[in-house]
Amino acid sequence: MKGKIYRVAGPVVTVIGIKPKMYDVVKVGHEGLMGEVIRIEKEKATVQVYEDTSGIEPGEPVENTGMPLSVELGPGLLESIYDGIQRPLKVLEEKMGNFIERGVTANGLDREKKWEFKPTVSKGDNVKGGDVIGVVQETPNIEHRIMVKPGISGSVAEVKSGEFTVDTPVCILSNGTELTMMQEWPVRIPRPVAKKLMPSKPLITGQRVLDGMFPVAKGGTAAIPGPFGSGKTVTQQQLAKWSDTDIVVYIGCGERGNEMADVLNEFPELEDPKTGRPLMERTVLIANTSNMPVAAREASVYTGITIAEYYRDMGYDVSLMADSTSRWAEAMREISSRLEEMPGEEGYPAYLSGRLSEFYERAGYVMAHSGNEGSITVIGAVSPPGGDFSEPVTQNTLRIVKVFWALDAKLSQKRHFPSINWLTSYSLYSEALSEWFAENVASDWVKLRNYAMDMLQEESELQEIVQLVGSDALPENQQLKLEIARMLREYFLQQNAFHPIDTYCAFEKQYKLLKAISKYGDMATEALETGVLIKDIISVEAKDELAKVKFEEDFESALDAVLKKMDEEFAQLGGK
């Protein structure tokens, strides 16, 4: 149905005469700019436009497509780089060069490329929504499972085998329904699942401060808040590269153009440590920078989570990085102000917490309707102005997520990376995952982690006294605690993302490193009780050599040599 523009207010346009439903996609103006209905009042509809509306005037035509904003799901998603509304940037670049013009559209999936379809069902089989009817080798290491769209069911009347484009029917049901390798799904509606399961396995990231101190479960939610320059993007890139998931969806929702450009340049060059092939072969990138229209920034988050849900339904583990949800919230704030809605705290809309909840709740470890188990782990970066964690986006995120990795500007200034503050961060999955750690890492893993956290906590309390009177004025047992805490900070928590060996630390290596520090603490405490001077205990050379073993390729041999030397040195101290 066609109507016309009544009023233009930046990215928000009021139209009349189209009789839409909420969230219908409309084409605005002579150029056919894409927009989405976000409010209906009698005969007027308010549309948020996903492109620049400069020069658009009242009276220009508006056409209602009658369909909600949807994404195309099928073979070809991996290795793609999209904008916020799933237009492939490479296709747009071929059409118009480096600068995207208004009103240009492109299919999310290539309609010309042919894929080898191998059916897994036969004539006469009954299928329903979520069932797998065939497979396609999308990339060398990822098998794309072609599923029946939710809501469709029937008996297979015909199924084909061979090379087809994504829009060619490959299976026909007895009721006449034609199934292709592609399906569309509305981005604002979560894909249905058979059952939500309790997360019971950690997301292994290879980052000691995350795995060791504040683990996130597969299917869990985490937030990384921090000021500019504290390492949010590097941390998320490390998670994308090393976390033990099958698929990575990276959403750049409103970050600075230079940061997103770095991601677009670096990701295609990253090597997947699991396979030795390009990491992009299991990655989908969604790029939406801060100078792009704000409405498209808001849509980019939903586009990304819908793609993640699609791969989860195949039975894959997916990690989704959203960088940054603060820019997404700012887009909502701008749209809300254009709509003249009553503002909440700091001008954000009153429904901010509801929208954040809707997004994070789409994470989870689930049983899909096909019987496959899959997960989506959502990790959202938050960029509070000036690093102020009391602002609304950080506080509302805190109420929702179960893991909080708080980045600290002071730590980054000291070149302590990852600059995650161990005193303000937390994980609510620690207890639920303790059984997994006991079975798969070591029976005393939880005890060791608690020992480390207690030492770091005590150090924080003692620092106030040290600043007043100096560490030499403390009792010797407290001086020893300060030294052990320093070792935990510098030897265990610090990790070099750019070092070929230290960039990833397996659980076994983490455990042995932590155990070695704990061993030094036990031996030092025992020596102190027998009358050995604290200065002699602290001057043990093997202790400082522990700092180097994490960079050694043959970690086991290097650690054994250090521990042997430590035993010898403490034996000599006891002899004195």
KEVEXDREN-463909 format. One line per field, with one value per residue (C-alpha): x, y, z. Coordinates in steps of 0.1 Angstrom, whole numbers. Example, Ala and Ser with C-alpha at 12.3 -4.5 7.8 and 13.67 -1.06 7.14 Angstrom:
2
u = c(123 | 137)
v = c(-45 | -11)
w = c(78 | 71)
This chain:
576
u = c(0 | 13 | 11 | 31 | 55 | 37 | 68 | 106 | 126 | 161 | 160 | 123 | 97 | 59 | 38 | 1 | -20 | 0 | -21 | 9 | 15 | 42 | 77 | 67 | 95 | 86 | 103 | 105 | 108 | 116 | 148 | 131 | 150 | 145 | 127 | 108 | 74 | 80 | 48 | 12 | -12 | -46 | -39 | -3 | 27 | 62 | 91 | 128 | 148 | 180 | 197 | 204 | 172 | 187 | 167 | 136 | 105 | 68 | 46 | 71 | 57 | 60 | 54 | 46 | 62 | 39 | 69 | 90 | 127 | 142 | 175 | 183 | 197 | 215 | 249 | 272 | 268 | 302 | 331 | 306 | 309 | 275 | 262 | 235 | 206 | 225 | 236 | 270 | 296 | 317 | 287 | 279 | 316 | 314 | 282 | 293 | 329 | 340 | 311 | 276 | 249 | 213 | 186 | 209 | 198 | 216 | 206 | 222 | 230 | 245 | 218 | 242 | 267 | 258 | 262 | 265 | 234 | 234 | 200 | 196 | 159 | 141 | 107 | 80 | 98 | 78 | 96 | 88 | 103 | 139 | 145 | 176 | 168 | 203 | 239 | 262 | 299 | 299 | 336 | 363 | 356 | 319 | 291 | 259 | 228 | 198 | 168 | 130 | 118 | 99 | 62 | 64 | 57 | 47 | 57 | 86 | 72 | 104 | 140 | 169 | 207 | 233 | 245 | 218 | 215 | 201 | 167 | 162 | 137 | 156 | 127 | 89 | 65 | 32 | 12 | 31 | 54 | 88 | 119 | 150 | 185 | 176 | 150 | 141 | 135 | 123 | 152 | 131 | 115 | 137 | 139 | 119 | 137 | 125 | 141 | 165 | 192 | 213 | 248 | 273 | 305 | 328 | 337 | 374 | 391 | 428 | 429 | 440 | 421 | 389 | 392 | 409 | 391 | 359 | 347 | 317 | 296 | 288 | 254 | 261 | 262 | 291 | 298 | 331 | 327 | 357 | 368 | 384 | 418 | 414 | 414 | 378 | 383 | 416 | 399 | 369 | 393 | 411 | 378 | 367 | 400 | 406 | 372 | 362 | 331 | 324 | 310 | 319 | 295 | 312 | 289 | 305 | 275 | 285 | 322 | 345 | 352 | 390 | 383 | 359 | 383 | 410 | 387 | 377 | 414 | 427 | 400 | 405 | 442 | 438 | 447 | 423 | 444 | 422 | 426 | 454 | 430 | 417 | 395 | 370 | 359 | 338 | 331 | 303 | 312 | 285 | 300 | 281 | 302 | 293 | 290 | 264 | 226 | 216 | 186 | 207 | 230 | 200 | 191 | 226 | 224 | 192 | 207 | 237 | 218 | 194 | 223 | 238 | 205 | 204 | 238 | 228 | 198 | 222 | 238 | 268 | 283 | 283 | 301 | 286 | 306 | 287 | 310 | 296 | 261 | 266 | 265 | 234 | 218 | 227 | 209 | 178 | 182 | 183 | 153 | 134 | 141 | 129 | 97 | 93 | 90 | 94 | 131 | 145 | 178 | 204 | 180 | 179 | 144 | 125 | 125 | 163 | 165 | 138 | 156 | 189 | 171 | 155 | 189 | 208 | 180 | 185 | 217 | 216 | 224 | 194 | 180 | 168 | 137 | 160 | 173 | 207 | 222 | 238 | 246 | 250 | 274 | 268 | 297 | 288 | 313 | 301 | 317 | 307 | 316 | 348 | 347 | 318 | 302 | 273 | 258 | 225 | 238 | 264 | 240 | 212 | 236 | 249 | 214 | 211 | 245 | 261 | 297 | 312 | 348 | 355 | 383 | 404 | 420 | 446 | 457 | 460 | 481 | 504 | 506 | 488 | 469 | 442 | 433 | 405 | 401 | 400 | 384 | 354 | 348 | 328 | 313 | 280 | 289 | 318 | 298 | 278 | 311 | 330 | 321 | 334 | 367 | 371 | 366 | 384 | 412 | 420 | 402 | 418 | 412 | 385 | 406 | 435 | 413 | 399 | 434 | 445 | 414 | 419 | 455 | 446 | 418 | 442 | 467 | 441 | 434 | 471 | 478 | 462 | 486 | 516 | 508 | 509 | 539 | 556 | 557 | 588 | 566 | 543 | 547 | 567 | 538 | 519 | 550 | 550 | 513 | 521 | 548 | 526 | 499 | 524 | 534 | 497 | 492 | 524 | 530 | 494 | 469 | 491 | 490 | 506 | 480 | 507 | 532 | 530 | 531 | 515 | 485 | 468 | 471 | 455 | 438 | 466 | 492 | 470 | 467 | 504 | 513 | 489 | 500 | 537 | 528 | 508 | 538 | 561 | 536 | 534 | 572 | 577 | 552 | 568 | 603 | 590 | 576 | 610 | 627 | 640 | 642 | 616 | 643 | 659 | 626 | 618 | 652 | 648 | 659 | 636 | 606 | 615 | 622 | 586 | 577 | 596 | 582 | 548 | 567 | 586 | 576 | 585 | 566 | 567 | 605 | 610 | 586 | 601 | 635 | 623 | 605 | 635 | 657 | 631 | 632 | 670 | 670 | 645 | 664 | 695 | 675 | 663 | 699 | 709)
v = c(0 | 35 | 66 | 98 | 116 | 139 | 152 | 146 | 149 | 135 | 97 | 97 | 102 | 105 | 91 | 88 | 65 | 32 | 13 | -7 | -32 | -25 | -31 | -33 | -24 | 6 | 23 | 61 | 88 | 88 | 69 | 41 | 45 | 15 | 22 | 4 | 14 | 19 | 37 | 39 | 67 | 66 | 73 | 83 | 60 | 68 | 53 | 51 | 53 | 33 | 58 | 95 | 115 | 148 | 164 | 142 | 163 | 160 | 147 | 122 | 87 | 59 | 22 | -4 | -39 | -55 | -75 | -70 | -64 | -98 | -114 | -140 | -172 | -198 | -209 | -179 | -161 | -171 | -150 | -122 | -86 | -69 | -35 | -32 | -43 | -72 | -55 | -71 | -44 | -60 | -60 | -23 | -14 | -31 | -11 | 24 | 24 | 33 | 56 | 41 | 60 | 62 | 38 | 11 | -25 | -58 | -94 | -107 | -140 | -144 | -156 | -168 | -190 | -227 | -250 | -287 | -299 | -334 | -345 | -363 | -371 | -394 | -394 | -401 | -388 | -365 | -333 | -303 | -269 | -272 | -306 | -310 | -320 | -318 | -304 | -281 | -277 | -240 | -236 | -264 | -269 | -259 | -280 | -259 | -279 | -269 | -268 | -266 | -232 | -231 | -234 | -256 | -293 | -321 | -353 | -352 | -356 | -349 | -341 | -332 | -337 | -317 | -281 | -254 | -216 | -207 | -198 | -230 | -255 | -286 | -303 | -303 | -314 | -333 | -301 | -283 | -263 | -257 | -256 | -238 | -237 | -201 | -189 | -155 | -146 | -114 | -100 | -89 | -123 | -150 | -183 | -210 | -237 | -270 | -265 | -242 | -261 | -251 | -240 | -265 | -260 | -230 | -210 | -217 | -185 | -192 | -159 | -166 | -137 | -148 | -186 | -187 | -160 | -150 | -178 | -175 | -205 | -216 | -201 | -174 | -136 | -113 | -76 | -58 | -22 | 2 | 37 | 45 | 29 | 3 | -27 | -36 | -43 | -62 | -84 | -91 | -100 | -124 | -139 | -142 | -158 | -183 | -191 | -228 | -220 | -231 | -198 | -162 | -133 | -99 | -68 | -34 | -14 | 23 | 21 | 47 | 43 | 37 | 10 | -8 | -4 | -21 | -50 | -53 | -52 | -76 | -103 | -115 | -119 | -137 | -174 | -198 | -215 | -246 | -253 | -231 | -216 | -180 | -172 | -156 | -190 | -193 | -156 | -132 | -95 | -68 | -33 | -2 | 28 | 58 | 80 | 58 | 64 | 57 | 36 | 11 | 9 | -2 | -28 | -43 | -59 | -78 | -88 | -103 | -122 | -137 | -150 | -165 | -182 | -198 | -215 | -224 | -243 | -264 | -275 | -252 | -232 | -195 | -166 | -132 | -100 | -67 | -37 | -15 | -17 | 19 | 32 | 10 | 26 | 61 | 53 | 44 | 76 | 97 | 79 | 83 | 121 | 124 | 107 | 132 | 104 | 110 | 105 | 84 | 87 | 108 | 111 | 74 | 60 | 45 | 11 | 9 | -20 | -38 | -36 | -47 | -77 | -87 | -88 | -107 | -131 | -145 | -160 | -195 | -232 | -249 | -280 | -271 | -286 | -308 | -324 | -307 | -289 | -255 | -224 | -186 | -168 | -131 | -108 | -71 | -43 | -12 | 22 | 44 | 81 | 87 | 52 | 60 | 27 | 44 | 55 | 39 | 15 | -1 | -3 | -19 | -43 | -53 | -63 | -87 | -103 | -129 | -121 | -86 | -80 | -45 | -28 | -3 | 28 | 28 | -7 | 0 | 31 | 8 | -15 | -43 | -62 | -75 | -45 | -64 | -52 | -84 | -65 | -51 | -80 | -111 | -142 | -158 | -190 | -200 | -223 | -239 | -247 | -259 | -295 | -293 | -278 | -305 | -332 | -317 | -295 | -305 | -314 | -285 | -259 | -241 | -240 | -226 | -199 | -189 | -187 | -163 | -141 | -140 | -129 | -102 | -90 | -88 | -69 | -43 | -38 | -36 | -10 | 17 | 12 | 8 | 42 | 58 | 41 | 20 | -18 | -22 | -11 | -41 | -74 | -99 | -122 | -93 | -84 | -119 | -117 | -85 | -104 | -134 | -110 | -92 | -126 | -134 | -100 | -100 | -138 | -150 | -122 | -103 | -118 | -106 | -109 | -103 | -129 | -161 | -184 | -163 | -152 | -184 | -204 | -238 | -248 | -273 | -246 | -221 | -247 | -255 | -218 | -211 | -242 | -231 | -196 | -214 | -237 | -207 | -192 | -224 | -229 | -192 | -192 | -224 | -208 | -176 | -196 | -213 | -179 | -172 | -135 | -121 | -104 | -138 | -154 | -126 | -128 | -164 | -164 | -192 | -170 | -144 | -171 | -181 | -149 | -162 | -198 | -187 | -175 | -207 | -231 | -261 | -249 | -282 | -285 | -249 | -251 | -283 | -267 | -236 | -257 | -279 | -248 | -234 | -265 | -263 | -226 | -231 | -261 | -239 | -212 | -239 | -250 | -215)
w = c(0 | -9 | 12 | 15 | 39 | 64 | 84 | 85 | 118 | 111 | 108 | 121 | 94 | 99 | 71 | 63 | 41 | 44 | 71 | 84 | 112 | 138 | 125 | 89 | 65 | 42 | 13 | 19 | -7 | -44 | -37 | -18 | 15 | 38 | 71 | 98 | 114 | 152 | 162 | 149 | 159 | 142 | 105 | 111 | 113 | 126 | 106 | 116 | 84 | 81 | 58 | 57 | 52 | 41 | 13 | 19 | 18 | 29 | 1 | -13 | -17 | 8 | 0 | 27 | 19 | 45 | 58 | 90 | 89 | 82 | 75 | 48 | 64 | 44 | 29 | 23 | 56 | 68 | 55 | 49 | 60 | 63 | 73 | 101 | 78 | 61 | 30 | 20 | 20 | -8 | -31 | -22 | -29 | -64 | -71 | -60 | -47 | -12 | -3 | 1 | -16 | -5 | -16 | -28 | -19 | -22 | -12 | 19 | 2 | -33 | -57 | -84 | -64 | -65 | -35 | -34 | -16 | -1 | 12 | 46 | 41 | 17 | 0 | 24 | 55 | 78 | 86 | 108 | 117 | 127 | 111 | 90 | 54 | 39 | 43 | 24 | 30 | 35 | 44 | 46 | 84 | 88 | 75 | 69 | 79 | 58 | 81 | 77 | 86 | 120 | 115 | 84 | 85 | 61 | 43 | 17 | -18 | -36 | -27 | -50 | -49 | -67 | -71 | -66 | -58 | -24 | -39 | -59 | -44 | -32 | -14 | -20 | 7 | -1 | 7 | -21 | 1 | -16 | 6 | -6 | 11 | 22 | 47 | 60 | 97 | 114 | 134 | 164 | 170 | 187 | 169 | 188 | 207 | 222 | 256 | 274 | 292 | 322 | 312 | 326 | 306 | 306 | 275 | 273 | 262 | 269 | 289 | 325 | 342 | 325 | 327 | 360 | 380 | 362 | 339 | 316 | 308 | 272 | 266 | 292 | 291 | 299 | 298 | 293 | 304 | 303 | 293 | 259 | 255 | 282 | 259 | 251 | 214 | 219 | 246 | 223 | 194 | 217 | 227 | 190 | 181 | 210 | 226 | 219 | 198 | 163 | 149 | 157 | 151 | 156 | 156 | 155 | 165 | 165 | 173 | 158 | 121 | 126 | 152 | 129 | 100 | 120 | 127 | 90 | 80 | 107 | 109 | 73 | 81 | 114 | 115 | 132 | 158 | 156 | 119 | 107 | 81 | 80 | 110 | 87 | 75 | 107 | 112 | 103 | 106 | 109 | 106 | 117 | 127 | 147 | 116 | 100 | 105 | 141 | 132 | 113 | 144 | 165 | 139 | 136 | 171 | 161 | 128 | 145 | 172 | 146 | 125 | 158 | 166 | 131 | 136 | 172 | 158 | 137 | 169 | 169 | 197 | 188 | 205 | 197 | 203 | 204 | 204 | 218 | 234 | 247 | 211 | 205 | 236 | 223 | 190 | 210 | 230 | 198 | 182 | 215 | 216 | 180 | 190 | 218 | 244 | 281 | 288 | 316 | 334 | 315 | 286 | 278 | 270 | 299 | 281 | 280 | 305 | 286 | 253 | 269 | 286 | 253 | 236 | 263 | 269 | 234 | 246 | 261 | 259 | 242 | 228 | 192 | 176 | 155 | 186 | 183 | 213 | 207 | 225 | 221 | 244 | 243 | 252 | 251 | 254 | 273 | 268 | 297 | 293 | 313 | 326 | 349 | 358 | 375 | 342 | 330 | 303 | 326 | 355 | 335 | 319 | 353 | 364 | 334 | 327 | 350 | 343 | 347 | 334 | 345 | 326 | 346 | 331 | 358 | 351 | 313 | 322 | 341 | 310 | 329 | 302 | 301 | 323 | 341 | 377 | 399 | 427 | 408 | 384 | 392 | 377 | 389 | 370 | 393 | 415 | 387 | 368 | 399 | 392 | 356 | 368 | 394 | 368 | 339 | 354 | 389 | 421 | 440 | 412 | 430 | 462 | 443 | 427 | 461 | 475 | 448 | 452 | 490 | 485 | 460 | 483 | 513 | 492 | 484 | 521 | 530 | 503 | 523 | 552 | 528 | 513 | 547 | 564 | 537 | 533 | 556 | 586 | 581 | 600 | 581 | 574 | 558 | 537 | 524 | 514 | 494 | 476 | 468 | 455 | 433 | 418 | 411 | 394 | 373 | 367 | 364 | 356 | 332 | 297 | 264 | 236 | 210 | 222 | 201 | 232 | 259 | 238 | 247 | 280 | 283 | 315 | 324 | 321 | 341 | 369 | 371 | 371 | 399 | 417 | 415 | 430 | 457 | 464 | 469 | 493 | 514 | 515 | 523 | 551 | 566 | 563 | 580 | 609 | 614 | 618 | 583 | 575 | 551 | 530 | 524 | 515 | 490 | 474 | 463 | 427 | 415 | 424 | 398 | 372 | 374 | 355 | 325 | 322 | 307 | 277 | 272 | 244 | 265 | 295 | 314 | 314 | 322 | 352 | 365 | 365 | 383 | 410 | 415 | 420 | 444 | 465 | 466 | 476 | 504 | 517 | 519 | 538 | 563 | 568 | 578)
